[in-house]
C-alpha cells in the first residue's frame, strides 16, 4: 500500500474518532424517517434473495450501526468492521448482550477475513472515504461466498455531477446556509473546538479540498466511478441484479416537494450484486 493511502486511512480513523459522539446528529440526511424507511425496505428486499436463515453479514464501514442494527433486528449474524474504534464502542453500547454481533477494527486496506466468509457484504455511504475503493470492491468479492450478495448504498450517481434542471432546483432549495451550518456546529459542540478551527484554517489557506470527515472522492474530477466498479464485477463473475438511482432526502425540503423532485431527478445509487 502506498504511503499516501496509509496516511489517508490513518487520518480517516482519527477524524471519525473525533466526530463519533455527534455523528448521528450531524448526518440528518441519513438519520431521518424518510431515509430510514427506504433503508429498511431495501434491506428487506436484499434479504429476500438469501435462501438461508440467519445469514452472515459483513457491515463494512459500520460506524455507529446504521446497517448493523437493522440486520441484527432481522436475525442476521453481523460482523461490524470500521476504522474508528470509538464508533465501534458506541455501537457496542447500543447492542447489549447480542451474541449475533462481532466487531472488527480495520487497520489496513486488506480486509482481515478469510476468503468466502460472508453471505452478504454491505456498505453504506463509505466508498467515497476510501483511497483505493476499487481495491476494496475486489476485497468484497474475495470475502463473499459464491452465491452471496454485495450491497452498496448511499453513494453519488453520475447525475449528481451532471444535474438536470430539477436537481439544480432541489440542490438550491436544500442548500445549507452559513447560519444553518454554524447553528448545527453549535448544536453538536464543534464550533469552538481546536479541530474545527484547524480545519477552517486549512481550507482557507492550504487545501480547498480538505474535509474534516475524511471524504476523498467527492469532487467533479474525482468521484466514485460506477463504470469502473461494474467492470471489476464483470471480470470476477459477479452480476448486478439491482441498480437503483434515487434522490437523497434532505429534511430541509418539505415532504410534498420532495415527492415531486424524486420523480424527476436522482443523485444517489444503491446496487445488489450476486457472486
KOLZAPA-932038 format. One record per residue (C-alpha): residue number from 1; residue in one letter; chain; z, x, y. Coordinates in nm, 2 decimals, m for minus. Layout:
N
<atom num="NUM" residu="A" chaine="A" Z="Z" X="X" Y="Y"/>
...
***
This chain:
275
<atom num="1" residu="X" chaine="A" Z="0.00" X="0.00" Y="0.00"/>
<atom num="2" residu="X" chaine="A" Z="m0.09" X="0.13" Y="0.34"/>
<atom num="3" residu="X" chaine="A" Z="0.19" X="0.23" Y="0.56"/>
<atom num="4" residu="X" chaine="A" Z="0.08" X="m0.03" Y="0.83"/>
<atom num="5" residu="X" chaine="A" Z="0.11" X="m0.31" Y="0.57"/>
<atom num="6" residu="X" chaine="A" Z="0.46" X="m0.18" Y="0.47"/>
<atom num="7" residu="X" chaine="A" Z="0.57" X="m0.18" Y="0.83"/>
<atom num="8" residu="X" chaine="A" Z="0.44" X="m0.53" Y="0.89"/>
<atom num="9" residu="X" chaine="A" Z="0.62" X="m0.66" Y="0.58"/>
<atom num="10" residu="X" chaine="A" Z="0.95" X="m0.49" Y="0.70"/>
<atom num="11" residu="X" chaine="A" Z="0.90" X="m0.64" Y="1.04"/>
<atom num="12" residu="X" chaine="A" Z="0.83" X="m0.99" Y="0.90"/>
<atom num="13" residu="X" chaine="A" Z="1.15" X="m0.97" Y="0.69"/>
<atom num="14" residu="X" chaine="A" Z="1.36" X="m0.87" Y="1.00"/>
<atom num="15" residu="X" chaine="A" Z="1.20" X="m1.14" Y="1.21"/>
<atom num="16" residu="X" chaine="A" Z="1.28" X="m1.41" Y="0.96"/>
<atom num="17" residu="X" chaine="A" Z="1.63" X="m1.29" Y="0.91"/>
<atom num="18" residu="X" chaine="A" Z="1.68" X="m1.32" Y="1.28"/>
<atom num="19" residu="X" chaine="A" Z="1.55" X="m1.68" Y="1.31"/>
<atom num="20" residu="X" chaine="A" Z="1.68" X="m1.81" Y="0.97"/>
<atom num="21" residu="X" chaine="A" Z="1.96" X="m2.02" Y="1.11"/>
<atom num="22" residu="X" chaine="A" Z="1.73" X="m2.20" Y="1.35"/>
<atom num="23" residu="X" chaine="A" Z="1.40" X="m2.21" Y="1.16"/>
<atom num="24" residu="X" chaine="A" Z="1.42" X="m2.58" Y="1.06"/>
<atom num="25" residu="X" chaine="A" Z="1.50" X="m2.68" Y="1.42"/>
<atom num="26" residu="X" chaine="A" Z="1.22" X="m2.46" Y="1.57"/>
<atom num="27" residu="X" chaine="A" Z="0.94" X="m2.60" Y="1.35"/>
<atom num="28" residu="X" chaine="A" Z="0.91" X="m2.96" Y="1.44"/>
<atom num="29" residu="X" chaine="A" Z="0.55" X="m2.96" Y="1.32"/>
<atom num="30" residu="X" chaine="A" Z="0.70" X="m2.92" Y="0.97"/>
<atom num="31" residu="X" chaine="A" Z="1.03" X="m3.10" Y="0.98"/>
<atom num="32" residu="X" chaine="A" Z="0.92" X="m3.44" Y="1.09"/>
<atom num="33" residu="X" chaine="A" Z="0.89" X="m3.77" Y="0.90"/>
<atom num="34" residu="X" chaine="A" Z="0.51" X="m3.78" Y="0.90"/>
<atom num="35" residu="X" chaine="A" Z="0.46" X="m3.43" Y="0.76"/>
<atom num="36" residu="X" chaine="A" Z="0.74" X="m3.45" Y="0.51"/>
<atom num="37" residu="X" chaine="A" Z="0.60" X="m3.78" Y="0.37"/>
<atom num="38" residu="X" chaine="A" Z="0.25" X="m3.62" Y="0.35"/>
<atom num="39" residu="X" chaine="A" Z="0.40" X="m3.32" Y="0.17"/>
<atom num="40" residu="X" chaine="A" Z="0.60" X="m3.54" Y="m0.08"/>
<atom num="41" residu="X" chaine="A" Z="0.28" X="m3.73" Y="m0.17"/>
<atom num="42" residu="X" chaine="A" Z="0.08" X="m3.41" Y="m0.20"/>
<atom num="43" residu="X" chaine="A" Z="0.33" X="m3.26" Y="m0.44"/>
<atom num="44" residu="X" chaine="A" Z="0.34" X="m3.58" Y="m0.65"/>
<atom num="45" residu="X" chaine="A" Z="m0.04" X="m3.56" Y="m0.67"/>
<atom num="46" residu="X" chaine="A" Z="m0.02" X="m3.20" Y="m0.78"/>
<atom num="47" residu="X" chaine="A" Z="0.24" X="m3.26" Y="m1.05"/>
<atom num="48" residu="X" chaine="A" Z="0.04" X="m3.55" Y="m1.19"/>
<atom num="49" residu="X" chaine="A" Z="m0.21" X="m3.28" Y="m1.31"/>
<atom num="50" residu="X" chaine="A" Z="0.05" X="m3.10" Y="m1.51"/>
<atom num="51" residu="X" chaine="A" Z="0.10" X="m3.23" Y="m1.86"/>
<atom num="52" residu="X" chaine="A" Z="0.42" X="m3.05" Y="m1.95"/>
<atom num="53" residu="X" chaine="A" Z="0.77" X="m3.18" Y="m1.83"/>
<atom num="54" residu="X" chaine="A" Z="0.98" X="m2.96" Y="m1.61"/>
<atom num="55" residu="X" chaine="A" Z="0.71" X="m2.71" Y="m1.52"/>
<atom num="56" residu="X" chaine="A" Z="0.80" X="m2.36" Y="m1.39"/>
<atom num="57" residu="X" chaine="A" Z="0.72" X="m2.32" Y="m1.02"/>
<atom num="58" residu="X" chaine="A" Z="0.69" X="m2.01" Y="m0.80"/>
<atom num="59" residu="X" chaine="A" Z="0.75" X="m2.11" Y="m0.44"/>
<atom num="60" residu="X" chaine="A" Z="0.61" X="m1.81" Y="m0.26"/>
<atom num="61" residu="X" chaine="A" Z="0.75" X="m1.77" Y="0.09"/>
<atom num="62" residu="X" chaine="A" Z="1.01" X="m2.04" Y="0.02"/>
<atom num="63" residu="X" chaine="A" Z="1.20" X="m1.99" Y="0.34"/>
<atom num="64" residu="X" chaine="A" Z="1.49" X="m2.23" Y="0.36"/>
<atom num="65" residu="X" chaine="A" Z="1.35" X="m2.45" Y="0.09"/>
<atom num="66" residu="X" chaine="A" Z="1.08" X="m2.69" Y="0.23"/>
<atom num="67" residu="X" chaine="A" Z="0.89" X="m2.69" Y="m0.10"/>
<atom num="68" residu="X" chaine="A" Z="1.16" X="m2.58" Y="m0.33"/>
<atom num="69" residu="X" chaine="A" Z="1.39" X="m2.87" Y="m0.27"/>
<atom num="70" residu="X" chaine="A" Z="1.11" X="m3.12" Y="m0.34"/>
<atom num="71" residu="X" chaine="A" Z="1.01" X="m2.95" Y="m0.66"/>
<atom num="72" residu="X" chaine="A" Z="1.38" X="m2.94" Y="m0.77"/>
<atom num="73" residu="X" chaine="A" Z="1.41" X="m3.31" Y="m0.70"/>
<atom num="74" residu="X" chaine="A" Z="1.13" X="m3.38" Y="m0.94"/>
<atom num="75" residu="X" chaine="A" Z="1.30" X="m3.18" Y="m1.23"/>
<atom num="76" residu="X" chaine="A" Z="1.10" X="m2.86" Y="m1.20"/>
<atom num="77" residu="X" chaine="A" Z="1.23" X="m2.51" Y="m1.27"/>
<atom num="78" residu="X" chaine="A" Z="1.18" X="m2.32" Y="m0.94"/>
<atom num="79" residu="X" chaine="A" Z="1.18" X="m1.95" Y="m0.85"/>
<atom num="80" residu="X" chaine="A" Z="1.21" X="m1.93" Y="m0.47"/>
<atom num="81" residu="X" chaine="A" Z="1.06" X="m1.60" Y="m0.35"/>
<atom num="82" residu="X" chaine="A" Z="1.09" X="m1.48" Y="0.01"/>
<atom num="83" residu="X" chaine="A" Z="1.12" X="m1.16" Y="0.21"/>
<atom num="84" residu="X" chaine="A" Z="1.42" X="m1.29" Y="0.41"/>
<atom num="85" residu="X" chaine="A" Z="1.75" X="m1.26" Y="0.23"/>
<atom num="86" residu="X" chaine="A" Z="1.91" X="m1.48" Y="0.49"/>
<atom num="87" residu="X" chaine="A" Z="1.67" X="m1.76" Y="0.44"/>
<atom num="88" residu="X" chaine="A" Z="1.73" X="m1.74" Y="0.07"/>
<atom num="89" residu="X" chaine="A" Z="2.10" X="m1.76" Y="0.13"/>
<atom num="90" residu="X" chaine="A" Z="2.06" X="m2.07" Y="0.34"/>
<atom num="91" residu="X" chaine="A" Z="1.85" X="m2.22" Y="0.06"/>
<atom num="92" residu="X" chaine="A" Z="2.12" X="m2.15" Y="m0.19"/>
<atom num="93" residu="X" chaine="A" Z="2.38" X="m2.33" Y="0.03"/>
<atom num="94" residu="X" chaine="A" Z="2.15" X="m2.64" Y="0.03"/>
<atom num="95" residu="X" chaine="A" Z="2.13" X="m2.63" Y="m0.35"/>
<atom num="96" residu="X" chaine="A" Z="2.47" X="m2.64" Y="m0.52"/>
<atom num="97" residu="X" chaine="A" Z="2.51" X="m2.58" Y="m0.90"/>
<atom num="98" residu="X" chaine="A" Z="2.14" X="m2.65" Y="m0.98"/>
<atom num="99" residu="X" chaine="A" Z="2.06" X="m2.43" Y="m1.28"/>
<atom num="100" residu="X" chaine="A" Z="1.69" X="m2.50" Y="m1.23"/>
<atom num="101" residu="X" chaine="A" Z="1.68" X="m2.27" Y="m0.93"/>
<atom num="102" residu="X" chaine="A" Z="1.63" X="m1.89" Y="m0.92"/>
<atom num="103" residu="X" chaine="A" Z="1.58" X="m1.68" Y="m0.61"/>
<atom num="104" residu="X" chaine="A" Z="1.39" X="m1.36" Y="m0.58"/>
<atom num="105" residu="X" chaine="A" Z="1.38" X="m1.12" Y="m0.28"/>
<atom num="106" residu="X" chaine="A" Z="1.03" X="m0.99" Y="m0.22"/>
<atom num="107" residu="X" chaine="A" Z="1.03" X="m0.62" Y="m0.12"/>
<atom num="108" residu="X" chaine="A" Z="0.66" X="m0.53" Y="m0.17"/>
<atom num="109" residu="X" chaine="A" Z="0.32" X="m0.68" Y="m0.17"/>
<atom num="110" residu="X" chaine="A" Z="0.31" X="m0.69" Y="m0.55"/>
<atom num="111" residu="X" chaine="A" Z="0.49" X="m0.99" Y="m0.69"/>
<atom num="112" residu="X" chaine="A" Z="0.79" X="m0.90" Y="m0.91"/>
<atom num="113" residu="X" chaine="A" Z="0.69" X="m1.12" Y="m1.20"/>
<atom num="114" residu="X" chaine="A" Z="0.51" X="m1.08" Y="m1.53"/>
<atom num="115" residu="X" chaine="A" Z="0.15" X="m1.20" Y="m1.59"/>
<atom num="116" residu="X" chaine="A" Z="0.12" X="m1.56" Y="m1.69"/>
<atom num="117" residu="X" chaine="A" Z="0.47" X="m1.66" Y="m1.59"/>
<atom num="118" residu="X" chaine="A" Z="0.43" X="m1.99" Y="m1.40"/>
<atom num="119" residu="X" chaine="A" Z="0.28" X="m2.33" Y="m1.44"/>
<atom num="120" residu="X" chaine="A" Z="0.23" X="m2.37" Y="m1.06"/>
<atom num="121" residu="X" chaine="A" Z="0.23" X="m2.11" Y="m0.78"/>
<atom num="122" residu="X" chaine="A" Z="0.29" X="m2.29" Y="m0.45"/>
<atom num="123" residu="X" chaine="A" Z="0.29" X="m2.16" Y="m0.09"/>
<atom num="124" residu="X" chaine="A" Z="0.32" X="m2.34" Y="0.24"/>
<atom num="125" residu="X" chaine="A" Z="0.25" X="m2.20" Y="0.59"/>
<atom num="126" residu="X" chaine="A" Z="0.28" X="m1.84" Y="0.46"/>
<atom num="127" residu="X" chaine="A" Z="m0.06" X="m1.67" Y="0.41"/>
<atom num="128" residu="X" chaine="A" Z="m0.11" X="m1.60" Y="0.78"/>
<atom num="129" residu="X" chaine="A" Z="0.21" X="m1.39" Y="0.78"/>
<atom num="130" residu="X" chaine="A" Z="0.08" X="m1.16" Y="0.50"/>
<atom num="131" residu="X" chaine="A" Z="m0.10" X="m0.84" Y="0.59"/>
<atom num="132" residu="X" chaine="A" Z="m0.32" X="m0.84" Y="0.28"/>
<atom num="133" residu="X" chaine="A" Z="m0.33" X="m1.21" Y="0.20"/>
<atom num="134" residu="X" chaine="A" Z="m0.64" X="m1.16" Y="m0.03"/>
<atom num="135" residu="X" chaine="A" Z="m0.44" X="m0.93" Y="m0.25"/>
<atom num="136" residu="X" chaine="A" Z="m0.17" X="m1.20" Y="m0.26"/>
<atom num="137" residu="X" chaine="A" Z="m0.42" X="m1.45" Y="m0.38"/>
<atom num="138" residu="X" chaine="A" Z="m0.51" X="m1.21" Y="m0.67"/>
<atom num="139" residu="X" chaine="A" Z="m0.13" X="m1.18" Y="m0.75"/>
<atom num="140" residu="X" chaine="A" Z="m0.10" X="m1.56" Y="m0.76"/>
<atom num="141" residu="X" chaine="A" Z="m0.38" X="m1.57" Y="m1.02"/>
<atom num="142" residu="X" chaine="A" Z="m0.21" X="m1.29" Y="m1.22"/>
<atom num="143" residu="X" chaine="A" Z="0.13" X="m1.45" Y="m1.25"/>
<atom num="144" residu="X" chaine="A" Z="m0.02" X="m1.80" Y="m1.31"/>
<atom num="145" residu="X" chaine="A" Z="m0.05" X="m1.92" Y="m1.67"/>
<atom num="146" residu="X" chaine="A" Z="m0.40" X="m2.02" Y="m1.79"/>
<atom num="147" residu="X" chaine="A" Z="m0.44" X="m2.39" Y="m1.72"/>
<atom num="148" residu="X" chaine="A" Z="m0.19" X="m2.37" Y="m1.43"/>
<atom num="149" residu="X" chaine="A" Z="m0.23" X="m2.45" Y="m1.07"/>
<atom num="150" residu="X" chaine="A" Z="m0.22" X="m2.27" Y="m0.73"/>
<atom num="151" residu="X" chaine="A" Z="m0.12" X="m2.49" Y="m0.44"/>
<atom num="152" residu="X" chaine="A" Z="m0.18" X="m2.36" Y="m0.09"/>
<atom num="153" residu="X" chaine="A" Z="m0.09" X="m2.58" Y="0.21"/>
<atom num="154" residu="X" chaine="A" Z="m0.05" X="m2.58" Y="0.59"/>
<atom num="155" residu="X" chaine="A" Z="m0.30" X="m2.31" Y="0.67"/>
<atom num="156" residu="X" chaine="A" Z="m0.55" X="m2.34" Y="0.95"/>
<atom num="157" residu="X" chaine="A" Z="m0.90" X="m2.45" Y="0.85"/>
<atom num="158" residu="X" chaine="A" Z="m1.23" X="m2.35" Y="1.02"/>
<atom num="159" residu="X" chaine="A" Z="m1.22" X="m2.65" Y="1.25"/>
<atom num="160" residu="X" chaine="A" Z="m0.91" X="m2.50" Y="1.42"/>
<atom num="161" residu="X" chaine="A" Z="m1.12" X="m2.21" Y="1.55"/>
<atom num="162" residu="X" chaine="A" Z="m1.43" X="m2.43" Y="1.64"/>
<atom num="163" residu="X" chaine="A" Z="m1.27" X="m2.75" Y="1.76"/>
<atom num="164" residu="X" chaine="A" Z="m1.47" X="m3.06" Y="1.83"/>
<atom num="165" residu="X" chaine="A" Z="m1.41" X="m3.28" Y="2.14"/>
<atom num="166" residu="X" chaine="A" Z="m1.14" X="m3.48" Y="1.97"/>
<atom num="167" residu="X" chaine="A" Z="m0.95" X="m3.18" Y="1.85"/>
<atom num="168" residu="X" chaine="A" Z="m0.97" X="m3.03" Y="2.20"/>
<atom num="169" residu="X" chaine="A" Z="m0.82" X="m3.35" Y="2.34"/>
<atom num="170" residu="X" chaine="A" Z="m0.55" X="m3.36" Y="2.08"/>
<atom num="171" residu="X" chaine="A" Z="m0.46" X="m2.99" Y="2.15"/>
<atom num="172" residu="X" chaine="A" Z="m0.44" X="m3.06" Y="2.52"/>
<atom num="173" residu="X" chaine="A" Z="m0.23" X="m3.37" Y="2.46"/>
<atom num="174" residu="X" chaine="A" Z="0.02" X="m3.19" Y="2.23"/>
<atom num="175" residu="X" chaine="A" Z="0.03" X="m2.85" Y="2.40"/>
<atom num="176" residu="X" chaine="A" Z="0.38" X="m2.73" Y="2.47"/>
<atom num="177" residu="X" chaine="A" Z="0.46" X="m2.69" Y="2.84"/>
<atom num="178" residu="X" chaine="A" Z="0.66" X="m2.40" Y="2.97"/>
<atom num="179" residu="X" chaine="A" Z="0.95" X="m2.63" Y="3.04"/>
<atom num="180" residu="X" chaine="A" Z="0.94" X="m2.77" Y="2.68"/>
<atom num="181" residu="X" chaine="A" Z="0.92" X="m2.42" Y="2.54"/>
<atom num="182" residu="X" chaine="A" Z="1.22" X="m2.29" Y="2.73"/>
<atom num="183" residu="X" chaine="A" Z="1.41" X="m2.61" Y="2.65"/>
<atom num="184" residu="X" chaine="A" Z="1.36" X="m2.55" Y="2.28"/>
<atom num="185" residu="X" chaine="A" Z="1.47" X="m2.19" Y="2.32"/>
<atom num="186" residu="X" chaine="A" Z="1.78" X="m2.31" Y="2.49"/>
<atom num="187" residu="X" chaine="A" Z="1.85" X="m2.56" Y="2.22"/>
<atom num="188" residu="X" chaine="A" Z="1.82" X="m2.30" Y="1.94"/>
<atom num="189" residu="X" chaine="A" Z="2.02" X="m2.05" Y="2.14"/>
<atom num="190" residu="X" chaine="A" Z="1.74" X="m1.79" Y="2.15"/>
<atom num="191" residu="X" chaine="A" Z="1.66" X="m1.79" Y="2.52"/>
<atom num="192" residu="X" chaine="A" Z="1.91" X="m1.52" Y="2.63"/>
<atom num="193" residu="X" chaine="A" Z="1.91" X="m1.31" Y="2.32"/>
<atom num="194" residu="X" chaine="A" Z="1.81" X="m0.95" Y="2.30"/>
<atom num="195" residu="X" chaine="A" Z="1.53" X="m1.04" Y="2.05"/>
<atom num="196" residu="X" chaine="A" Z="1.37" X="m1.29" Y="2.29"/>
<atom num="197" residu="X" chaine="A" Z="1.39" X="m1.06" Y="2.59"/>
<atom num="198" residu="X" chaine="A" Z="1.24" X="m0.77" Y="2.39"/>
<atom num="199" residu="X" chaine="A" Z="0.96" X="m1.00" Y="2.27"/>
<atom num="200" residu="X" chaine="A" Z="0.88" X="m1.12" Y="2.62"/>
<atom num="201" residu="X" chaine="A" Z="0.85" X="m0.76" Y="2.74"/>
<atom num="202" residu="X" chaine="A" Z="0.63" X="m0.65" Y="2.45"/>
<atom num="203" residu="X" chaine="A" Z="0.39" X="m0.94" Y="2.51"/>
<atom num="204" residu="X" chaine="A" Z="0.38" X="m0.88" Y="2.89"/>
<atom num="205" residu="X" chaine="A" Z="0.33" X="m0.51" Y="2.88"/>
<atom num="206" residu="X" chaine="A" Z="0.23" X="m0.37" Y="2.54"/>
<atom num="207" residu="X" chaine="A" Z="0.08" X="m0.62" Y="2.30"/>
<atom num="208" residu="X" chaine="A" Z="m0.06" X="m0.97" Y="2.39"/>
<atom num="209" residu="X" chaine="A" Z="m0.08" X="m1.05" Y="2.01"/>
<atom num="210" residu="X" chaine="A" Z="0.29" X="m0.98" Y="1.93"/>
<atom num="211" residu="X" chaine="A" Z="0.45" X="m1.27" Y="1.75"/>
<atom num="212" residu="X" chaine="A" Z="0.83" X="m1.30" Y="1.71"/>
<atom num="213" residu="X" chaine="A" Z="0.79" X="m1.46" Y="1.37"/>
<atom num="214" residu="X" chaine="A" Z="0.55" X="m1.20" Y="1.24"/>
<atom num="215" residu="X" chaine="A" Z="0.23" X="m1.42" Y="1.25"/>
<atom num="216" residu="X" chaine="A" Z="m0.07" X="m1.19" Y="1.19"/>
<atom num="217" residu="X" chaine="A" Z="m0.38" X="m1.39" Y="1.10"/>
<atom num="218" residu="X" chaine="A" Z="m0.37" X="m1.65" Y="1.38"/>
<atom num="219" residu="X" chaine="A" Z="m0.65" X="m1.54" Y="1.61"/>
<atom num="220" residu="X" chaine="A" Z="m1.01" X="m1.64" Y="1.66"/>
<atom num="221" residu="X" chaine="A" Z="m1.13" X="m1.30" Y="1.53"/>
<atom num="222" residu="X" chaine="A" Z="m0.85" X="m1.26" Y="1.26"/>
<atom num="223" residu="X" chaine="A" Z="m0.76" X="m1.57" Y="1.07"/>
<atom num="224" residu="X" chaine="A" Z="m0.74" X="m1.70" Y="0.71"/>
<atom num="225" residu="X" chaine="A" Z="m1.09" X="m1.68" Y="0.58"/>
<atom num="226" residu="X" chaine="A" Z="m1.12" X="m1.96" Y="0.32"/>
<atom num="227" residu="X" chaine="A" Z="m1.47" X="m1.84" Y="0.21"/>
<atom num="228" residu="X" chaine="A" Z="m1.32" X="m1.51" Y="0.10"/>
<atom num="229" residu="X" chaine="A" Z="m1.04" X="m1.68" Y="m0.08"/>
<atom num="230" residu="X" chaine="A" Z="m1.28" X="m1.91" Y="m0.27"/>
<atom num="231" residu="X" chaine="A" Z="m1.49" X="m1.61" Y="m0.36"/>
<atom num="232" residu="X" chaine="A" Z="m1.19" X="m1.44" Y="m0.52"/>
<atom num="233" residu="X" chaine="A" Z="m1.10" X="m1.75" Y="m0.71"/>
<atom num="234" residu="X" chaine="A" Z="m1.46" X="m1.79" Y="m0.85"/>
<atom num="235" residu="X" chaine="A" Z="m1.46" X="m1.43" Y="m0.96"/>
<atom num="236" residu="X" chaine="A" Z="m1.14" X="m1.49" Y="m1.15"/>
<atom num="237" residu="X" chaine="A" Z="m1.25" X="m1.81" Y="m1.33"/>
<atom num="238" residu="X" chaine="A" Z="m1.04" X="m2.04" Y="m1.11"/>
<atom num="239" residu="X" chaine="A" Z="m1.17" X="m2.38" Y="m0.99"/>
<atom num="240" residu="X" chaine="A" Z="m1.08" X="m2.56" Y="m0.66"/>
<atom num="241" residu="X" chaine="A" Z="m1.01" X="m2.91" Y="m0.78"/>
<atom num="242" residu="X" chaine="A" Z="m0.89" X="m3.05" Y="m0.45"/>
<atom num="243" residu="X" chaine="A" Z="m0.98" X="m2.93" Y="m0.10"/>
<atom num="244" residu="X" chaine="A" Z="m0.84" X="m3.14" Y="0.18"/>
<atom num="245" residu="X" chaine="A" Z="m0.86" X="m3.09" Y="0.56"/>
<atom num="246" residu="X" chaine="A" Z="m0.61" X="m3.28" Y="0.77"/>
<atom num="247" residu="X" chaine="A" Z="m0.47" X="m3.29" Y="1.12"/>
<atom num="248" residu="X" chaine="A" Z="m0.13" X="m3.13" Y="1.17"/>
<atom num="249" residu="X" chaine="A" Z="0.10" X="m3.39" Y="1.31"/>
<atom num="250" residu="X" chaine="A" Z="0.29" X="m3.28" Y="1.63"/>
<atom num="251" residu="X" chaine="A" Z="0.58" X="m3.50" Y="1.73"/>
<atom num="252" residu="X" chaine="A" Z="0.48" X="m3.48" Y="2.09"/>
<atom num="253" residu="X" chaine="A" Z="0.19" X="m3.71" Y="2.00"/>
<atom num="254" residu="X" chaine="A" Z="0.26" X="m4.08" Y="1.97"/>
<atom num="255" residu="X" chaine="A" Z="0.20" X="m4.21" Y="1.62"/>
<atom num="256" residu="X" chaine="A" Z="m0.07" X="m4.46" Y="1.71"/>
<atom num="257" residu="X" chaine="A" Z="m0.26" X="m4.19" Y="1.90"/>
<atom num="258" residu="X" chaine="A" Z="m0.22" X="m3.95" Y="1.60"/>
<atom num="259" residu="X" chaine="A" Z="m0.37" X="m4.21" Y="1.37"/>
<atom num="260" residu="X" chaine="A" Z="m0.68" X="m4.23" Y="1.59"/>
<atom num="261" residu="X" chaine="A" Z="m0.72" X="m3.85" Y="1.62"/>
<atom num="262" residu="X" chaine="A" Z="m0.66" X="m3.77" Y="1.25"/>
<atom num="263" residu="X" chaine="A" Z="m0.97" X="m3.99" Y="1.17"/>
<atom num="264" residu="X" chaine="A" Z="m1.19" X="m3.78" Y="1.40"/>
<atom num="265" residu="X" chaine="A" Z="m1.07" X="m3.42" Y="1.37"/>
<atom num="266" residu="X" chaine="A" Z="m0.87" X="m3.18" Y="1.15"/>
<atom num="267" residu="X" chaine="A" Z="m0.72" X="m2.84" Y="1.20"/>
<atom num="268" residu="X" chaine="A" Z="m0.53" X="m2.77" Y="0.87"/>
<atom num="269" residu="X" chaine="A" Z="m0.60" X="m2.75" Y="0.50"/>
<atom num="270" residu="X" chaine="A" Z="m0.44" X="m2.77" Y="0.15"/>
<atom num="271" residu="X" chaine="A" Z="m0.60" X="m2.69" Y="m0.18"/>
<atom num="272" residu="X" chaine="A" Z="m0.53" X="m2.73" Y="m0.55"/>
<atom num="273" residu="X" chaine="A" Z="m0.67" X="m2.45" Y="m0.77"/>
<atom num="274" residu="X" chaine="A" Z="m0.68" X="m2.45" Y="m1.15"/>
<atom num="275" residu="X" chaine="A" Z="m0.69" X="m2.13" Y="m1.35"/>
***
